[in-house]
Amino acid sequence: MSSLVWFRAALLSCCLVAAFPKAFAATPESPPNLIFLLVDDLGTDWIGAYGSRHPTPHIDRLAARGVRFETAWTSPICTPSRVMLLTGQYPGRTGWIEHYDVPRWGGAGLIADRFPTWPQMLKRQGYATAIAGKWQINDLRLSPDVLQDHGFDRHCVWPGVESNNAPTARRYWDAYLQIDGNRKIHRGEYGPDITQSFALDFIRQNRAKPFLLYYPMILVHDPNEPTPLNRGQPPSGEDALYAGSVTYMDRQVGELLDELERLDLTGRTIVVFTGDNGSSSSGVLAGRPTPAGKGKTTQWGVRVPLIVSAPMISKEARVTESLTDFTDLYPSILELAGIASTPSNDREGRSWVPLLRGARDYVGREWIFAQRNASRTVRDRQFKLDSDGRFFDLIADPDELSPLILSADDPRRKNRGRLAAALASIPAASSTMPFPEYSPERMREYTEKNAAERGGKKGGRKAGKAE
């Protein structure tokens, strides 16, 4: 091409750009899809990527392409943990300081316009949204539209055990589920398979637009039952049933990842994997037996797995020691979706998205917090302070067996003082409880009745756990 011809072509191109600037402007990238997997009653000690002896190859596959947080905290019991996750607020601010089954005991539950959730924000941004799995922080009979109010266009949920509705006790075989407002017993079917099919169908139906799938899985909460994989030869004992449930849950994670690959969605889908509290069955981590931590504000109760795969941000696997707790999920998810987070005096969370991007100046948190009822705890990278005054060095004493006794000139007093100030900065209880029917007496009454129904012993492992 002669220089004159080239010049004329270049001039024509510039004129076209000037005349039609919009046609040549870069179109903004579509927001990423988001799949949020929340496993019921699963700590780090049952996941291979964290060093468990129990194989979880599909969760490990997710960790092999994402960022794995070594120190993620939440409340050690179900409903406070989930409210903390959805609202980005600590239990003392929302009033959800203890487990409470709204469908069983009554009360307003989580009030959508009072406690905004990040699914609401994604829905307003144009995301197609759905929830599949477990929901028990509202009574769906009394509030039929509450899932839409919380940000979900569609739903397939086990509603939780409801008062005066015995079939709702079934979440596994012969599961009682509500699907887009329709409720029924699924005779001969396995509840987690039904929610899984719903989840996969939702992904397929919305493959061409940004979607949010919030998937608080029914597995692996007790009372565990044989899964479709081992029903022919059921394992004996709750611990063996729990292990089988972990295997089946991992298989479902693999099915979701495979479907994303089949639909060519992997590169534009963020997958977050976590648990709602510590494990309800003892495991083995790094060759050491671990106690069941659910319900306790020890490390084994409040530490949960957190794996984030965001291939559009970072494709390499990393492990981070940065501290995080469930209040951080709210601002992090909004930032991942490209939504500006609304400032709030009640929201302590800090986004860890800069960490995913590999920011060298990412400072992260100085401390993280967890609470169950009056038991409150806070930690930094080395030390942990409980609200009863016990102070631990988690590096030297990770099982919290020997509280430190500090002399007047012990330099660790400064560490303790900083944690005490952090603990004092967070309210212990809300002045207005969203479920006034709650009382320790009602919880004790339920626990004893639950133990009798299951044939357990008062104060035993089964008796002491909430749904």
C-alpha positions as CSV (number, residue, x, y, z in Angstrom):
1,M,0.0,0.0,0.0
2,S,1.4,3.4,-1.0
3,S,1.9,6.1,1.7
4,L,-0.8,8.2,0.0
5,V,-3.4,5.3,0.0
6,W,-2.5,4.5,3.6
7,F,-2.9,8.2,4.6
8,R,-6.4,8.4,2.9
9,A,-7.5,5.1,4.7
10,A,-6.3,6.4,8.0
11,L,-8.1,9.7,7.5
12,L,-11.3,8.0,6.5
13,S,-11.1,5.8,9.7
14,C,-10.6,8.9,11.9
15,C,-13.6,10.6,10.2
16,L,-15.8,7.6,10.8
17,V,-14.8,7.5,14.5
18,A,-15.6,11.1,14.8
19,A,-18.9,10.8,13.1
20,F,-20.0,7.6,14.9
21,P,-18.2,7.6,18.3
22,K,-20.6,5.3,20.0
23,A,-20.1,2.6,17.4
24,F,-16.4,2.5,18.1
25,A,-16.6,2.9,21.9
26,A,-15.7,-0.1,24.0
27,T,-18.8,-1.8,25.4
28,P,-18.6,-2.3,29.1
29,E,-18.1,-5.9,30.2
30,S,-21.1,-7.8,31.4
31,P,-21.1,-8.2,35.2
32,P,-19.9,-11.6,36.3
33,N,-22.2,-14.4,37.3
34,L,-22.0,-15.4,41.0
35,I,-22.6,-18.8,42.6
36,F,-22.5,-18.7,46.4
37,L,-22.2,-22.1,48.0
38,L,-22.9,-22.4,51.7
39,V,-22.6,-25.8,53.3
40,D,-24.5,-26.6,56.5
41,D,-22.3,-27.6,59.4
42,L,-18.9,-28.0,57.6
43,G,-15.6,-26.7,59.0
44,T,-12.1,-26.8,57.4
45,D,-11.4,-30.2,59.0
46,W,-13.5,-32.1,56.4
47,I,-12.0,-30.5,53.2
48,G,-8.9,-32.0,51.5
49,A,-7.6,-28.6,50.4
50,Y,-7.3,-27.6,54.0
51,G,-5.5,-30.8,55.0
52,S,-8.3,-33.1,55.9
53,R,-7.9,-36.9,55.4
54,H,-11.4,-37.0,53.9
55,P,-11.3,-36.7,50.1
56,T,-13.1,-33.8,48.5
57,P,-11.7,-33.7,45.0
58,H,-14.2,-31.3,43.5
59,I,-13.8,-28.6,46.3
60,D,-10.1,-29.1,45.9
61,R,-10.5,-28.4,42.2
62,L,-12.1,-25.1,43.0
63,A,-9.3,-24.3,45.5
64,A,-6.7,-25.1,42.8
65,R,-7.9,-22.2,40.7
66,G,-9.0,-19.7,43.4
67,V,-7.9,-18.0,46.7
68,R,-8.2,-20.1,49.8
69,F,-8.6,-18.2,53.1
70,E,-6.9,-19.9,56.1
71,T,-8.6,-17.7,58.7
72,A,-12.2,-17.0,58.0
73,W,-14.6,-16.6,61.0
74,T,-18.4,-16.5,61.6
75,S,-20.9,-17.2,64.3
76,P,-20.6,-20.9,65.4
77,I,-24.3,-21.6,65.0
78,C,-26.7,-21.6,62.0
79,T,-29.1,-18.7,61.9
80,P,-26.9,-16.0,63.4
81,S,-24.2,-17.0,60.9
82,R,-26.5,-16.7,57.9
83,V,-27.9,-13.3,59.0
84,M,-24.4,-12.1,59.5
85,L,-23.5,-13.4,55.9
86,L,-26.5,-11.8,54.2
87,T,-26.5,-8.4,56.0
88,G,-22.9,-7.8,56.7
89,Q,-23.7,-6.9,60.3
90,Y,-22.5,-8.5,63.5
91,P,-25.0,-10.4,65.6
92,G,-25.3,-7.7,68.3
93,R,-26.4,-5.2,65.7
94,T,-29.2,-7.3,64.1
95,G,-30.3,-9.1,67.3
96,W,-29.5,-12.6,65.9
97,I,-27.1,-13.5,68.7
98,E,-28.5,-17.1,69.2
99,H,-29.9,-19.8,66.9
100,Y,-33.7,-19.3,66.4
101,D,-36.0,-21.3,64.2
102,V,-38.6,-18.7,63.2
103,P,-40.9,-21.3,61.4
104,R,-41.0,-23.4,64.6
105,W,-41.2,-20.7,67.3
106,G,-42.7,-17.7,65.6
107,G,-41.6,-14.1,65.4
108,A,-40.9,-11.6,62.5
109,G,-37.6,-13.2,61.5
110,L,-35.3,-11.3,59.2
111,I,-37.0,-8.1,58.2
112,A,-36.1,-7.3,54.6
113,D,-36.5,-3.5,54.6
114,R,-34.8,-3.2,58.0
115,F,-31.8,-5.3,57.2
116,P,-30.9,-5.0,53.5
117,T,-29.1,-8.0,51.9
118,W,-26.6,-8.2,49.1
119,P,-28.9,-10.4,47.0
120,Q,-31.4,-7.4,47.1
121,M,-28.6,-5.2,45.7
122,L,-27.7,-7.6,42.9
123,K,-31.4,-8.0,41.9
124,R,-31.8,-4.2,41.7
125,Q,-28.7,-4.2,39.5
126,G,-30.4,-6.5,37.0
127,Y,-29.2,-9.9,38.0
128,A,-31.4,-12.9,37.7
129,T,-31.5,-14.3,41.2
130,A,-32.4,-17.6,42.8
131,I,-32.0,-19.4,46.1
132,A,-31.7,-23.2,46.4
133,G,-31.4,-25.1,49.7
134,K,-32.2,-24.1,53.2
135,W,-34.1,-21.2,54.6
136,Q,-35.3,-20.9,58.2
137,I,-35.0,-17.3,59.1
138,N,-38.6,-16.4,58.1
139,D,-41.8,-18.4,58.3
140,L,-42.7,-18.8,54.6
141,R,-46.3,-19.6,55.5
142,L,-46.9,-16.2,57.1
143,S,-44.6,-14.3,54.7
144,P,-45.2,-15.9,51.3
145,D,-43.3,-13.1,49.5
146,V,-40.4,-12.7,51.8
147,L,-37.9,-14.5,49.6
148,Q,-38.6,-12.0,46.8
149,D,-38.3,-9.2,49.4
150,H,-34.8,-10.5,50.3
151,G,-33.8,-10.4,46.6
152,F,-34.7,-13.8,45.1
153,D,-36.7,-14.0,41.9
154,R,-37.0,-17.8,42.2
155,H,-36.6,-20.4,45.0
156,C,-36.4,-24.1,45.8
157,V,-36.0,-24.4,49.5
158,W,-36.5,-26.5,52.6
159,P,-38.3,-24.0,54.8
160,G,-37.0,-25.4,58.1
161,V,-39.1,-27.3,60.6
162,E,-42.5,-25.6,61.0
163,S,-44.8,-25.7,63.9
164,N,-47.9,-27.9,63.4
165,N,-46.5,-29.2,60.1
166,A,-44.8,-32.5,60.8
167,P,-43.7,-33.3,57.2
168,T,-41.3,-30.3,57.3
169,A,-39.0,-32.3,59.5
170,R,-37.9,-34.2,56.3
171,R,-35.1,-32.6,54.4
172,Y,-33.4,-35.6,52.9
173,W,-35.5,-38.6,51.7
174,D,-39.2,-37.7,51.2
175,A,-38.2,-34.1,51.5
176,Y,-40.7,-31.3,52.1
177,L,-39.8,-28.5,49.8
178,Q,-41.2,-25.2,48.5
179,I,-40.5,-24.4,44.9
180,D,-41.6,-21.0,43.6
181,G,-44.4,-20.9,46.1
182,N,-45.6,-24.5,45.7
183,R,-45.1,-26.9,48.6
184,K,-45.2,-30.6,48.7
185,I,-43.6,-33.8,49.9
186,H,-41.3,-35.4,47.3
187,R,-42.0,-39.0,48.0
188,G,-39.1,-41.3,47.3
189,E,-36.8,-38.4,46.3
190,Y,-33.7,-37.1,47.9
191,G,-34.0,-33.4,48.9
192,P,-30.5,-32.3,47.9
193,D,-31.0,-33.9,44.4
194,I,-34.1,-31.7,43.9
195,T,-32.4,-28.5,44.9
196,Q,-29.4,-29.5,42.8
197,S,-31.6,-30.0,39.7
198,F,-33.2,-26.6,40.3
199,A,-29.8,-25.0,40.6
200,L,-28.5,-26.5,37.4
201,D,-31.7,-25.6,35.5
202,F,-31.5,-22.0,36.8
203,I,-27.9,-21.7,35.5
204,R,-28.9,-23.1,32.0
205,Q,-31.9,-20.8,31.8
206,N,-29.9,-17.7,32.6
207,R,-26.7,-18.5,30.8
208,A,-27.0,-15.4,28.6
209,K,-27.3,-12.8,31.3
210,P,-25.7,-12.1,34.7
211,F,-27.1,-14.4,37.4
212,L,-26.8,-15.0,41.2
213,L,-27.3,-18.4,42.5
214,Y,-27.4,-18.4,46.3
215,Y,-27.0,-22.0,47.3
216,P,-27.2,-22.6,51.1
217,M,-27.0,-26.4,50.7
218,I,-29.2,-28.8,52.7
219,L,-26.2,-31.1,53.2
220,V,-24.4,-31.9,55.6
221,H,-26.6,-31.1,58.7
222,D,-27.7,-34.0,60.9
223,P,-29.7,-36.1,61.3
224,N,-27.8,-37.4,58.2
225,E,-29.3,-40.2,56.1
226,P,-27.9,-42.5,53.5
227,T,-27.3,-40.7,50.2
228,P,-28.1,-42.1,46.7
229,L,-24.5,-43.2,46.6
230,N,-24.5,-45.4,49.7
231,R,-28.2,-46.2,50.3
232,G,-27.7,-49.7,49.0
233,Q,-25.3,-50.4,51.9
234,P,-26.0,-47.7,54.5
235,P,-23.1,-46.8,56.7
236,S,-23.5,-47.3,60.4
237,G,-23.5,-44.4,62.9
238,E,-24.0,-40.7,62.6
239,D,-20.3,-40.0,62.0
240,A,-20.2,-42.4,59.0
241,L,-23.4,-40.9,57.7
242,Y,-21.9,-37.5,58.0
243,A,-18.8,-38.6,56.1
244,G,-21.1,-40.0,53.3
245,S,-23.0,-36.6,53.2
246,V,-19.7,-34.7,52.8
247,T,-18.8,-37.0,49.9
248,Y,-22.2,-36.4,48.2
249,M,-22.0,-32.7,48.8
250,D,-18.5,-32.6,47.1
251,R,-20.0,-34.5,44.2
252,Q,-22.7,-31.9,43.8
253,V,-20.0,-29.1,43.8
254,G,-18.3,-31.0,41.0
255,E,-21.6,-31.2,39.0
256,L,-21.9,-27.4,39.2
257,L,-18.3,-26.8,38.1
258,D,-18.7,-29.3,35.2
259,E,-21.9,-27.6,34.1
260,L,-20.2,-24.2,34.1
261,E,-17.5,-25.6,31.8
262,R,-20.0,-27.3,29.5
263,L,-21.8,-24.0,29.1
264,D,-18.6,-22.1,28.7
265,L,-19.4,-20.0,31.7
266,T,-16.4,-20.8,33.9
267,G,-14.4,-17.7,32.8
268,R,-17.1,-15.3,33.8
269,T,-18.5,-16.9,36.9
270,I,-17.3,-16.2,40.4
271,V,-17.8,-19.2,42.8
272,V,-17.6,-18.6,46.5
273,F,-17.5,-21.7,48.8
274,T,-17.9,-21.6,52.5
275,G,-19.5,-23.2,55.6
276,D,-21.9,-21.7,58.1
277,N,-20.1,-22.8,61.2
278,G,-17.7,-25.5,62.5
279,S,-18.2,-29.2,61.8
280,S,-20.8,-31.1,63.7
281,S,-18.8,-34.3,63.5
282,S,-15.2,-34.8,64.6
283,G,-12.7,-35.0,61.8
284,V,-8.9,-35.3,61.1
285,L,-6.9,-32.3,59.9
286,A,-3.2,-32.5,59.1
287,G,-3.1,-35.9,60.7
288,R,-4.6,-34.7,64.0
289,P,-8.1,-35.5,65.3
290,T,-10.3,-32.5,65.5
291,P,-13.3,-32.0,67.8
292,A,-16.8,-31.2,66.6
293,G,-16.8,-27.4,67.0
294,K,-20.4,-26.4,66.1
295,G,-22.0,-24.2,68.7
296,K,-18.7,-23.2,70.4
297,T,-16.8,-20.0,70.1
298,T,-13.5,-21.9,70.0
299,Q,-11.5,-21.9,66.8
300,W,-13.1,-25.2,65.8
301,G,-16.6,-23.6,66.0
302,V,-16.0,-20.2,64.4
303,R,-13.4,-21.0,61.7
304,V,-14.9,-22.0,58.4
305,P,-13.6,-22.7,54.9
306,L,-13.7,-19.9,52.4
307,I,-12.6,-20.4,48.8
308,V,-13.1,-17.8,46.1
309,S,-12.7,-18.5,42.5
310,A,-12.8,-15.4,40.3
311,P,-11.1,-16.2,37.0
312,M,-11.7,-12.8,35.5
313,I,-9.6,-11.3,38.3
314,S,-7.0,-14.0,39.2
315,K,-6.4,-17.4,37.5
316,E,-3.7,-18.7,39.8
317,A,-4.3,-20.6,43.1
318,R,-3.3,-18.8,46.3
319,V,-3.5,-19.3,50.0
320,T,-3.9,-16.2,52.2
321,E,-3.4,-15.8,55.9
322,S,-5.3,-12.5,55.8
323,L,-8.1,-12.3,58.5
324,T,-11.7,-12.2,57.4
325,D,-15.1,-12.7,58.9
326,F,-18.6,-13.0,57.4
327,T,-19.3,-9.2,57.6
328,D,-16.7,-8.9,54.8
329,L,-18.8,-10.8,52.3
330,Y,-21.3,-8.0,51.8
331,P,-18.9,-5.3,50.5
332,S,-16.8,-8.0,48.7
333,I,-19.7,-9.4,46.7
334,L,-20.9,-5.9,45.8
335,E,-17.5,-4.9,44.6
336,L,-17.2,-8.1,42.6
337,A,-20.5,-7.3,40.9
338,G,-19.4,-3.7,40.2
339,I,-21.9,-2.2,42.7
340,A,-21.0,0.7,44.9
341,S,-21.5,-0.2,48.5
342,T,-23.7,2.1,50.5
343,P,-22.0,3.4,53.6
344,S,-23.5,2.2,56.9
345,N,-22.6,2.9,60.5
346,D,-23.9,-0.6,61.3
347,R,-21.7,-2.5,58.8
348,E,-18.2,-3.4,59.8
349,G,-17.2,-5.4,56.7
350,R,-14.2,-4.7,54.6
351,S,-13.8,-5.9,51.0
352,W,-11.1,-8.4,50.3
353,V,-11.4,-7.9,46.5
354,P,-8.1,-6.0,46.3
355,L,-6.4,-9.1,47.7
356,L,-7.9,-11.2,44.9
357,R,-6.5,-8.7,42.4
358,G,-3.1,-9.1,44.0
359,A,-2.8,-5.6,45.5
360,R,0.6,-5.4,47.2
361,D,-0.7,-2.6,49.5
362,Y,-3.7,-4.7,50.8
363,V,-3.6,-4.4,54.5
364,G,-6.7,-6.3,55.4
365,R,-8.1,-6.6,58.9
366,E,-6.4,-6.2,62.2
367,W,-9.0,-8.4,64.0
368,I,-12.1,-10.5,63.4
369,F,-15.0,-11.3,65.6
370,A,-17.5,-14.1,66.4
371,Q,-20.4,-14.4,68.8
372,R,-23.0,-16.8,70.1
373,N,-25.3,-15.4,72.7
374,A,-23.2,-14.0,75.6
375,S,-20.1,-15.7,74.4
376,R,-18.1,-13.3,72.3
377,T,-14.6,-13.6,70.9
378,V,-12.1,-11.6,68.9
379,R,-8.6,-12.4,67.4
380,D,-5.7,-10.9,65.6
381,R,-3.1,-12.9,63.7
382,Q,-1.7,-14.4,66.9
383,F,-3.9,-13.9,69.9
384,K,-7.5,-14.5,70.8
385,L,-9.5,-12.8,73.6
386,D,-12.8,-14.2,74.9
387,S,-15.5,-12.1,76.5
388,D,-15.0,-14.1,79.8
389,G,-11.4,-12.7,79.9
390,R,-9.5,-15.8,78.7
391,F,-6.6,-14.9,76.5
392,F,-4.9,-17.3,74.2
393,D,-1.8,-17.5,71.9
394,L,-3.2,-19.3,68.9
395,I,0.2,-20.0,67.4
396,A,1.5,-21.8,70.5
397,D,-1.9,-23.1,71.6
398,P,-4.2,-23.6,68.6
399,D,-6.6,-25.8,70.6
400,E,-7.0,-23.1,73.3
401,L,-6.1,-25.4,76.2
402,S,-4.0,-23.0,78.2
403,P,-5.2,-19.4,78.8
404,L,-2.3,-17.0,79.3
405,I,-1.8,-15.4,82.7
406,L,0.1,-12.2,82.1
407,S,2.3,-10.4,84.6
408,A,2.1,-6.7,85.1
409,D,5.1,-6.1,82.8
410,D,4.3,-8.7,80.1
411,P,4.6,-7.1,76.7
412,R,1.6,-9.1,75.5
413,R,-0.7,-6.9,77.6
414,K,-0.6,-4.5,74.6
415,N,-2.0,-7.1,72.4
416,R,-4.7,-8.0,74.9
417,G,-5.6,-4.3,75.3
418,R,-6.1,-3.9,71.5
419,L,-8.3,-6.9,71.4
420,A,-10.3,-5.7,74.4
421,A,-10.9,-2.4,72.7
422,A,-12.1,-4.2,69.6
423,L,-14.4,-6.3,71.6
424,A,-15.8,-3.2,73.4
425,S,-16.5,-1.5,70.0
426,I,-19.1,-4.1,69.0
427,P,-22.5,-4.2,70.8
428,A,-23.2,-7.4,72.7
429,A,-27.0,-7.3,71.9
430,S,-29.5,-5.3,70.0
431,S,-31.9,-3.1,71.9
432,T,-34.7,-4.4,69.7
433,M,-34.8,-8.2,69.1
434,P,-36.4,-9.3,65.8
435,F,-37.8,-12.5,67.5
436,P,-39.2,-11.5,70.9
437,E,-40.4,-15.1,71.5
438,Y,-36.9,-16.3,72.0
439,S,-35.8,-17.2,75.5
440,P,-33.2,-19.6,77.0
441,E,-36.1,-21.5,78.5
442,R,-37.7,-22.2,75.1
443,M,-34.4,-23.3,73.7
444,R,-33.8,-25.6,76.6
445,E,-37.3,-27.0,76.2
446,Y,-36.7,-27.6,72.5
447,T,-33.3,-29.3,73.1
448,E,-34.7,-31.7,75.6
449,K,-37.7,-32.6,73.4
450,N,-35.4,-33.0,70.4
451,A,-33.2,-35.4,72.3
452,A,-36.1,-37.5,73.4
453,E,-37.5,-37.7,69.8
454,R,-34.1,-38.8,68.5
455,G,-33.4,-41.2,71.3
456,G,-30.4,-39.2,72.3
457,K,-29.1,-38.5,75.7
458,K,-29.6,-35.1,77.4
459,G,-26.6,-33.0,76.8
460,G,-25.2,-35.4,74.2
461,R,-24.0,-34.5,70.8
462,K,-27.4,-34.8,69.1
463,A,-29.3,-33.3,72.0
464,G,-27.3,-30.1,72.1
465,K,-27.5,-29.1,68.4
466,A,-30.0,-26.8,66.8
467,E,-31.5,-27.3,63.4
